[in-house]
Structure formats: C-alpha cells, structure tokens
Amino acid sequence: MWMSPWGYTENSRPDDFDDQNNLLADAVAAVVAAYGTNYTHGPIANTMYVASGNSVDWTYGALGITYSYAVELRDKGWYGFSLPPRFIEPTAIETFEGLKVVLNHIL
C-alpha cells in the first residue's frame, strides 16, 4: 500500500488530495511495472483503516509537507516484517522505482 493523508478520518480529503493521489498512482504504476506486484494507493483511512496520530497526517497537517506518504511493502501478512531473503531484492527494486517517480516530481 502507498498511502497519503488523512488517516484520522474517512470523511475528509486534504487540500492537496488530487496532486497527492495522482502522484501515488504514478508511483504505484512504476512499482507494478518492475515485477507485477499489485499495490493499492490512497488515503490511509480509506486504504487501510482509520489511524489517528500517524506521522503522515502530522507531517502534512502540522509541517505542511505536501508529499507525506506511508508505504507498506509487498507482504500480505504471510511473513510479517521478516520477508524471506528471496523477496528482499525485488521488494527494494520495485520500491525504488516508485520512490524515483515521487522524487522526480518533487525535484
């Protein structure tokens, strides 16, 4: 999952939602192109669950950082936070492809 603000509510969108969401869509497309791994994207509360007090909401709302995102890597609950070694390199490569899209947009 590639997620943006807001996490604290499902009923509101940040002022920069369209820009944030379009960039996430482009980043996820780059991730998928690397190995075909499917990722979802969108606001934290709508993509995962309502999560108050998260750093993405804080960096966007309090610090004004437009491109405040959270990324959950490819595991779907089978391995938790301990991926088998065979998944580490592909996960790093596909994540880097998405990050390059975000960074090129910002720079």
C-alpha positions as CSV (number, residue, x, y, z in Angstrom):
1,M,0.0,0.0,0.0
2,W,1.1,3.5,-0.8
3,M,-0.8,5.9,1.4
4,S,-1.4,9.6,1.9
5,P,-3.3,11.8,4.4
6,W,-5.8,11.6,6.0
7,G,-5.6,8.7,8.4
8,Y,-7.7,10.1,11.1
9,T,-10.9,10.3,9.0
10,E,-12.6,8.7,6.1
11,N,-14.8,11.7,5.6
12,S,-12.4,14.4,4.5
13,R,-9.7,15.0,1.9
14,P,-6.6,17.2,2.3
15,D,-6.5,20.3,0.1
16,D,-3.7,18.7,-2.0
17,F,-5.5,15.4,-2.4
18,D,-5.7,15.4,-6.2
19,D,-2.0,16.1,-6.5
20,Q,-1.0,13.6,-3.8
21,N,-3.2,10.9,-5.2
22,N,-2.1,11.4,-8.9
23,L,1.5,11.1,-7.8
24,L,0.8,8.0,-5.8
25,A,-1.0,6.5,-8.8
26,D,2.1,7.2,-11.0
27,A,4.5,5.8,-8.3
28,V,2.4,2.6,-7.9
29,A,2.4,2.2,-11.7
30,A,6.2,2.2,-11.6
31,V,6.2,-0.3,-8.8
32,V,3.9,-2.6,-10.6
33,A,5.9,-2.3,-13.8
34,A,9.0,-3.7,-12.1
35,Y,7.7,-7.2,-11.1
36,G,3.9,-7.0,-11.5
37,T,3.3,-6.8,-7.7
38,N,-0.1,-5.2,-7.1
39,Y,-0.2,-2.3,-4.7
40,T,-3.1,-0.1,-3.7
41,H,-2.9,3.6,-3.0
42,G,-5.0,6.3,-1.4
43,P,-5.6,8.0,2.0
44,I,-4.6,5.9,5.0
45,A,-8.1,5.7,6.4
46,N,-9.6,4.5,3.1
47,T,-6.8,2.2,2.1
48,M,-6.1,0.5,5.4
49,Y,-8.1,1.7,8.4
50,V,-8.6,4.8,10.5
51,A,-5.4,5.6,12.2
52,S,-5.2,8.6,14.4
53,G,-1.9,10.1,15.4
54,N,0.1,8.9,12.4
55,S,3.2,10.6,11.1
56,V,1.8,11.2,7.6
57,D,-1.1,13.3,9.0
58,W,1.2,15.2,11.3
59,T,3.9,16.0,8.7
60,Y,1.2,17.1,6.2
61,G,-1.0,19.0,8.7
62,A,1.5,20.5,11.1
63,L,4.6,20.9,8.9
64,G,3.0,21.5,5.6
65,I,4.8,18.7,3.8
66,T,2.6,18.1,0.8
67,Y,4.0,14.7,-0.2
68,S,3.7,13.0,3.1
69,Y,3.3,9.3,2.4
70,A,3.4,5.9,4.1
71,V,4.5,2.8,2.3
72,E,3.6,-0.8,3.3
73,L,5.8,-3.2,1.4
74,R,4.8,-6.3,-0.6
75,D,4.0,-8.9,2.0
76,K,0.3,-9.6,2.5
77,G,0.5,-10.9,6.0
78,W,2.3,-14.2,5.3
79,Y,5.7,-13.3,6.7
80,G,5.0,-10.2,8.8
81,F,8.0,-7.9,8.9
82,S,10.5,-10.6,8.1
83,L,10.5,-11.3,4.4
84,P,12.3,-14.4,3.2
85,P,15.6,-13.4,1.6
86,R,14.3,-14.2,-2.0
87,F,11.9,-11.3,-1.7
88,I,14.2,-8.6,-0.3
89,E,15.9,-7.6,-3.5
90,P,12.8,-7.5,-5.7
91,T,11.0,-5.5,-2.9
92,A,13.9,-3.0,-2.8
93,I,14.0,-2.6,-6.6
94,E,10.2,-2.1,-7.0
95,T,10.1,0.3,-4.1
96,F,13.0,2.3,-5.5
97,E,11.1,2.6,-8.8
98,G,8.2,4.2,-7.1
99,L,10.4,6.5,-5.0
100,K,12.1,7.7,-8.1
101,V,8.8,8.8,-9.5
102,V,8.0,10.7,-6.3
103,L,11.4,12.3,-6.1
104,N,11.4,13.3,-9.8
105,H,8.0,15.0,-9.2
106,I,9.2,16.9,-6.2
107,L,12.5,18.0,-7.7
